[in-house]
Amino acid sequence: MARLLDGVILIDPTGTILSANPAALAMHGVQSVAEFGDTAEAYAERFTLWSADHRRLKRREYPLFNLLAGDDIADMIVEVAPAGEDEARWVHKVRDVVLDVDGGEPDYLALVLSDISQRFDAEARFKAMFQANPAPAIIVRLRDQRIVEANAGFLALTGFTPAQIIGKSIFGAGLFADLSDRHAVRRGIEAGEVVPQTDAELLVADGARRLVLFAGQPIDVTGDDALLLTFADLEPRRQAEASLAASERHLQAVFEMAPVPMATTRDADHRITTTNAAFRTLTGYGADILNHRTADEVALWESAERRAAVEADVARDGRVRDIDARLVSQSGTVIDCAVSAETISVDGTPCVLWIYQDVTERRRSEAELGTAIDEVLKDTSWLSRSILDKLATLRRPSSHPPAAELSPREREILELVCDALDDAAIAERLEISRNTVRNHVAKIYSKIGVNRRSGAVVWGRERGIGKQ
């Protein structure tokens, strides 16, 4: 007894404590057998015992009394503390030994104690961390692949109750589906090996499946050899990817059906990635010719220098709006366009969306109108001055800067001019000198490209200045 690492308490069938080895004394924090008390009753007065789940034991449930009653004790777990203390100091695993010298009634009874305090503490800490861990997890017993623990995260993920999942075989219950290598995963679990990260469809309480990523790690802080399986929920990502794919399909349909010619190019090398039907109709090129080629390779722009300059503007500013450009169709027809572009991302790749507005007919109409006006202006003897000013404005619109270039005072004076006030009336209204008014009027004429008051009135009213 003295040499045993396990503790031994020897009693006789009457309940008298006969002896105890040093290991048993150390497991109770005492120095001598006398500190146990002379009998089982005295022992019960000096020590408090709890069950493994920390339920305080009644005296008749103490291992010594079970031994005296003739009950078999097989690996009973008890927590032990000196009487009067509420927290256990030691955890013992207890078994019984009956000693019979002459083959009759038992002569001696013995309790054999193993100190499992450290292992029990480790198990308690692990259990607390396991339950507190927000990541879904289960513990699988290796000998039969049955689930012995499931934390709150796993129950929340699957919707199962503990009664529905505890004790079930992970394979018999069909917990996993769509494993890439089901046999390899099963062999690894049965062998108690590390299970690498694996995708699977996890069964949930309503019979549906959720995409998860799981991994397994052998653990030795439970009563049986076990495997800890942890899970990451990939279902939200899958749903997001499905929604994104659906959105991209919708956008692609809108892009393809849009009546405005559009194309996308890859920002890195300016290669065309997609074109819509309107663009292919405009240029006459098929998608098989345009896709994965640059605009220069198909001579899409009339001027490569102009195209490079616009691409540089997009690279610098991220966008351009209504830039004049000329495209060349597959048949060689020159197409006047107003080009806009915006930097976008397609599948994580920086791209540029190009929008082309065909203004060829408008430019042709403007040219024809200009020719007609030139013909009319050759003989102006029968036209009024106001009509001539309007015709001049139509013929030379680029010579008329926008009203935004006028200063606040100049715009104020132009409004009064358009309201038919002369210089004296304007000077009186604004409380300035007539000479100052004349100077402002001269500047206005210079800025808007006219040389008389009637022209200024026409220019201003066409732009909503003055009373209409």
C-alpha angles and dihedrals in degrees: 000000000000092000097047119108089209118075119248127197114190121202136167124238091265092062098256114144106232103179147331131205124238092260091057091048092050090050088060098039094243134123103213142027089246089068088063090060127242097274143025088260091055090048090053090053093052100044135045119212133197133188122249089270090052097256110150111245125229116230094257087057094057112113091240091058092044087053092051090048090057095247118150113243114203116179096322113183117219133171114221135201136157112270113277096032121110098201124068118242099188139024117213132191105210133199132168134238123193116205118204117181103180103025095258130090117347112280097193137015124206137192114209113204130197118194106228096161095123094045091046091050090049091050091048092050091046092049091050092049091043092055094042094048108108091208111093110252143164134191116227121198108230100215094064105007091239124149111248100170136022122183127221092261092058093046091050092048095050103027091230122140118227090253090056096052111025111096094017122125111243090221099035091051092050092238093157129048135171094028111171090225108012095174093052092049092048093048090050093050094046090049092049093239130147109278111214121223108292134178117231143160104247120210114237132195097267092054095256126121130239124200109242140169112221139177135185134222127183113238133191102193095095132074092257132039104271146171125230112217118193126190139206116201109233096170095097089051091049091049091047091050090049091049091047091049090049091049091049090051090051092047090048090052091050090046092051095045097043112118091219116086109249138172137174127218131192109253095219099059105004092241115156111249103175140004129187128230093259091055093048090049091049095050100029091229123130122228090248090062098042105039117097092006130104124243089249093054091060094032090238096158120058089221120039088192091056091048092050091049092052092047089051090052090051091048091050101041102021092236147032129203131211097341115174113242140153124227127195118221123219088261091054097255114147113231121199109217142179103221127203126178137185131189111240139165122243115189088338093308119119109243140164124236112213123199120192123196112196106226097165095113092044092052090048090050091049090051091049091048091050091052090050092050091049089054092050093047090057088075112030101154093107098043126091120239093249092054091049090052091051092048090049090051092052092047096049107027093149091064091064112081116209119270088248088080091065118096117241091256092047092050090048091053092045090054089054091047089052088050088060097252116149124223094269093052091046091050091050093046094050095034094235132120123275089238090058089050091051091050091052092047090052091052090048091052089051095049098046096039102244132119104203141046095251090056091051090051092051092046093049097045092049085060097046097260119143129002113329 
